Amino acid sequence: MPYTLEPLPPIRLMTRLLAEMQTTIVSAGVRALGGDLDRFVIFTVVGRQSLTTTPSGESGDGTPISMHALANSLSRPYETVRRHVHALIDLGICDRQPNGVISPRESLTGPLMQGLMVTAHDAFVRLVDDLATLGIPLPRARPDIPYDPRVAVRKAADLMLAVTDTNRDVHGDWAELVVWSTVLCANARRFARDPVLALLYADQTRSPPAELWLPVRPSVVSRAIGISESTVRRRITAMLADGRLEQRRGGVVVSETWLNRPDSVATSNASYYNSRRILERAAAAGFPFESPASAYLAGRPPAPSFDSDPKQ
């Protein structure tokens, strides 16, 4: 039998879809929590642990997490974490317990968080829906397990946290990763939404030509995700200095040279296979991979908006 090479994993395609999912969820989460990215990140970790089920299938409040563990997992100062946790408690979406902090299940379905939970759910479904539409192999569904929408919310959080952990040596913290991913989401929208082009540039062997990339201004990134323009500009300046981004007429773009460095490719590969494992766990928990579009709660979320800056 002749030897054939296995196709390369579609790491660029997965990176673009993850960036779109993250941008959608971060935009909703930051706005729900008053424009504070750190607060949203901390809530994501705490809330993820609350989205569990008991062995009988009933809702559970999960396992509390200590503020020291939160600070260590997010590489944030303890006092910063403590301040944000107290703010989340004041908002009524977290509770302090003797062994840590947790988000009670009723808070996740309350007025403040319900919209965010639906957005997170449907953004995950959109990612799976797009993978299916593009013909990317997906795990086998488990029709014997009733689907619980908390599965998709949980896996959306897992994907964001896993990507953050994989990129820890590349992007200094979540804020840098969020800004970089949002820039990528804006840059790639001309070809990411086109099925032919999305597959043509699915791996690292073929780079999209410069005319397909859409530069984006810091002010537009700021509006897209709802964090301050000064924070965005500070992060972009750092990424221009080390080559992760490039300045072009009309804004910044992700550097193809940097993306194709061996360490960047290795990071993208690790993110891809971590994402595959998370999708497999979603299948084992009953996500309907045979018809992902049937799982939407409010319908397919629109792509993130990157309207032109009216000041420019």
N, C-alpha and C positions, 0 to 999 in steps of 0.2 A: 504493500500500500504506500503511495507517495506521501512524503512528509509535508504537512501544511502548517503554516504559522497560525497560531491563535490570534484573533483580532485584538488589538490593543483596547484596554478599557476606555470608555468614553469619559475621561476625567475632566475635559474642558466642558463638555455638555453638563455633566453633573455639577461642576462648580458654578456654572451659570444658573442652573435651576435652584441650587441651594442659596445662591445670592439673592435670587428673586423671592424665594420663600422667606428668607431672613429679613429682607428689606420690608416686605409686606407686614410681617409680624412685629418687627421693631417699630415701624411707623405707628401701628395701632397701639402697641404697648407703651411707648414713650408718651404719646398723647394722653392715654388713659391715666398715666401717673405724673402728669404735670410737666412734661418735657425733660425729665431726668433719666438719662440712660442708665446710670449706675443703679438707680432704684428699680428700674425695669429688669436689669440683669439679676439683681438679688432676688426679686420676686420670682423670676423664671426658675431659679434653682429651688427656692422654697416651695413654689407652687407645683413643680414637677414631682416632688416627693409626696404631695397630697393627692395626686391623681392615681390612686391605687384601688384595687379591689381586694376584698377578703376572699379566703378560699371558698366561701359559699356564694361568691359573686356579688355581694353587697358592697356598697361604697364604704371606703375607709378613709381615715384622715392621714394615712401614711406614717412616716417616721420623722419626728422632729430632727432638725439639723442645728447644731450649735453655731453660735456666731463666730467662734474660732475656726470651725470647719468651713464656714462660708468664706471667711477672709482668706483662708489658705487655698481653697478651691478656685477662687476668683483672683488671687494675687492682689488683693486690695487691703489697705490698712484696716486694722480691727476697728478703730474709732469711726472710720467712714462707714463700715458695714453696720456698726451698732446704731449710728445716726439714722441710716436708711431703714433699718429694721423697725426702729421706734416710729418712724413716719408711716411705715406700712401698717403697723399696729394701730396707729391713730386713725388711719383710713378704714380700719375695720376689715382688712383683707389678710391679716396675719395675726396669730396669737402667740404669746410667749408662754412656754411650758417649762417645768423644772429642768428638763433635759434638752431644751432648745426651742426653736421657733418653727411654726407650721402654719399653712393656710388651711383653715377648716373648709370642708367640702362645700358648705353652704355659701361661703364667701366667693367661691369660684363661679357660682351661678347667680350671684347677686347683681344688682344694677350696674355696679362699677366695672365688673370683670366679665360679665356674660358676653358682651360684644367682642372682647379680646379673645375669649375662649373660642367663639365661633370663627373668628378670623384665623386664629392659629390652626384650628381644625381644617378649615377649607383651604388654607395655604398649603398644608401638607397634602391634602387630597389633590390639589392642582399639580403639585410636583409629581405625584404618582401617575396622575392622569396624563401628564405630558410625556413621562417615560413610556407609558403604554402606547400613546399615539405615535411616538417616534420609533416604536419597535424594539425598545431596550428590554431584554429579558427581565421578568419580574418573578418574585417568589410565587409558589403555588398557594392559592387561597385555601382556607379551611372552612368550607360551608357548614361543617358540623358545629361551629362555634358562633353563637349570636354576636353580631357586631355591636360594640359599645363605643360611641363617639369619643369617649375619653382616651381610647387607644391612639387616635390620630393626634390629639392634643399632646399626649405624653410623648409620642414619637417625634413630633415637631420640636419639642423642647430637647429631646435627646439628640436630634440632629444638630441643632444649634450649639449645644454644649459640647458635643463630640468634635465638631469642626473647630470650635474655640480651643479645645484641648490639643487637637492635632496641630494647630497653627501657633501654639504658644511660643515656639522658638522663632517664628517668622514675624508675627504681629505681636507687639508687646503686651497688649491687653485687648479686652473685648471692644473697646471704643475704636481702636485702630482697625480691627477686623471688620467692624460694622461699617466704618467709613469706606474702607477699601472695597468691601463687597457691594456697597451702594454705588460706588463709582463704576465698578464692573457691570452691575445691573444696568446702569444708564448707558455705558459705552456700548454694550452688546445688543441693545434692543433692536437694532436694525436687522441682525441675523439670527438672534436667539428665537424670535417668533416665527421665522421662516423654516418649515420642516426640512426643506432640501439643504439650506445653508447650515441649519443647526447640526445636521448629521455630517455634512461635509467638513465642518470644523469641530468634530466631536472629540478628537484626541489631540495630542501635542505634535503630531507629525505635519500638520498643515495649519498655518496661521492665517486668520482672516486678513485681507488686504487693508491698508490704512484707511481707504475710503469707506469701509463698512463700519469703522469705529466712530462713535458719536461722542466727542469731548463734552465734559460737563463741568459747570462752574461750581465752586464751593458753596455759593449762595443757594444754588439749586439743590445740591446734596442736603444742605441744612433744612430746606423746606420739605424735601421728600421724606426725611425721617424724623423731623420735628425736634432736632437738637440745635443748640446755639451755633451760629455761624463762626464764632471765635473758636469753638471746640473743633469744628470741621476744618477750619483753615490751619489750626495748629497741627492737626494730625496729617493733613495733606502736605504741609511744609516738610514734616519729618519724612514722609514717604517719597517726596520728590528728591530729598537729599540722599536717600539710600537706594534710589533707583526702582522702587516698587511702582511708582507712578511717573509719567512723563507729561511735561507741559506742551500743549499744542494750542494753536489758534482756536479760541472758543472754549478753552477749559483744559481739563486734565484727562488722561487716559491711563489705563493699566498698561504697564510695560510688558510687551511680548518677550523682550530679551530676558527680563527678570522671571517671567512665567516659565521660560524654557530652561532655566538653570537646573542642574541636576537635583539640587536640594529642594527647589520649588516643585519639580515634577514628582519627587519622592513624597513630598507633603500632600500633593494632590492625589496621588495614588492611595496614600493612607486614608485620606478623607473619603475617597470613593469606596474603598472596601469597608471602612467603618460604617458608611451610609448603607451599604448593601446588608450588613449584619443587622442594622436597625430595621430595615425594611423586612428582613426575614422574621424578626421578632414581632413586627406588626402583623405579618401573615399568621404566625402562630397564635396571636391573640384575636384573630377573627377579622382582620381588615379585608374587605372584599376586592382582592386584587384582580378577580376575573371581570369586574365591572366597577373600576374606581369612581367613575363619574356618578354612580348611584349613591355615593356616600356624602355628597355635598349637603350641608345643612342650609346655607343661605344662597347657594349657587357659586359658580366659579368666581373667585375674586378677580377684579381687574388688575392688570399689570401695574406696578408702581408708576406714579406720574412724575415726569421730569419736565415740567413746563418751563419755558424760557424765562429767564430772569427779567422782569419788566424794567429793572434799573439799567440793564446793559444796552 
